[in-house]
Amino acid sequence: MFVLAIATGGGAGYAPWAPGTVGSAVGVLVYLGLASLGFPLYLLTTLAITALGIWASDASERILGRKDDGRIVIDEVAGQLFTLAPLTFLAPVEEIRSPLWLVTGFVAFRLLDIWKPGPVRWAEQHFSGGAGVVLDDVAAGLMAALGMSAALWVAA
């Protein structure tokens, strides 16, 4: 079913261990495919994936019969894409796929997604349905993106 394929990140959500982490890894792979687009098109694509993810998450919650089912990982994909966005406009071209920056973004996002500080917790508590599934991860991704931006600025 198409909607479940999207919501589970192409099946990553069915991983037997840490599906959210596997979904975040899918986000890094998607980033690698989009990184050369340049920031405006990258951002537009990330927003489209986020909107598609909200729709797919909402429908998948009904299909799976559970709120924020662990198999839904498109939220991690979207959050990871927001996290890595600063690389597309702040990093030198030769570093937009740097393993160091990719690992830094991956770890920063996972920590914020699990810890759920301030705005992340607020989004989790104030949205429902597909928006509730996805927007807390977007908040975590935006917070991680701020950290990535600061780190890239310091490293420049």
Secondary structure, 3 states (H helix, E strand, C coil): CHHHHHHCCCCHHHCCCCHHHHHHHHHHHHHHHHHHHCHHHHHHHHHHHHHHHHHHHHHHHHHHCCCCCCCCCHHHHHHHHHHHCCHHHHCCHHHCCCHHHHHHHHHHHHHHHHHCCHHHHHHHHHCCHHHHHHHHHHHHHHHHHHHHHHHHHHHC
